[in-house]
Amino acid sequence: MTLLRDTEHSYRDWKSAEGVCRIRVYAPTAASDRLPVVILTELDTNHGPSITSIVEQLAAEIATRYLPEMDGLEPPAVFIEHYPDSGCQHDRLGAEHFDLVTFAHHAGRPHFVPVRRGMLQPFGKLDWRRISRADVEQVIGQELGEPTCTCQVSGAQP
């Protein structure tokens, strides 16, 4: 799979709090059901809303901004949240993890409104399913190129 875009994406939540995340968009393959794959990575420099707390809006923004040719498709892309290893905190929250994010519908399209709320009309009700780094690499058809987590999760056997 080809990496089509790798960029930092700035966003605002409904309270106008600013956030930033890393966006990687990969070209479609059979493993992704011929859909582009979008990996949203939480950055340690993000002091605003987390990608998890605003993923419905982020997915709609990304589909509109970076994948306009997919507009109107159900779904427009495969969305994966990524939290990198956060410094070996020795717990499940600090260890690197990935979640496949699915939505009840993809009809919402963001639009700017001239008030503090910023963008509205996020995608519908969502669900997360934890997946492994190997699962992500299979879907994108290549290694992520970042180091895997070297931390041991609490209670894990060596």
C-alpha positions, 0 to 999 in steps of 0.5 A: 500500500502506498502512503498518500499523505503524512501530515499534522492536522489541527482541529477544534472541538465544539468548545473551540479547544484546539488540538493537533494529531498526525494523519497518515492516509494509505492507498486502498488495497484488497486487505482494506476492502478497497478503501483508503486507510487513515491512521490518526495518531495522538501526539505527545505535543497535543495539549487539546482534546484527544483524538478519541474524544473527537474522532467522530468529527476528525473522521468527517473532517479528514474524509472531506479534506483529504479524501473528497473523492470518497465523499458520500461512500459508506464508509469512505475509509478505514479509520484507525486510532493510534496511541504511541508508547508514552514512555514506558509507564508500565500500564495498558494506557501507556503502551502503544495501542491501535483501535479500529473505529467504525461508525453507524453512518458516514452521512455527516459532513463537516462545515464551518460555522462562524461561531465558537463551535467551529465544525459541526456534523460529525459522523454517527455513533461509533465503536472501537475494536482493539487491533494489533500492530500486525493487524494494522501493518497487514491492512496497510500492506507494509510496516509502520516504520516506527519502533514497536512498544518496548514496555511491558504491560502490568501483569504481563509475563516476560 
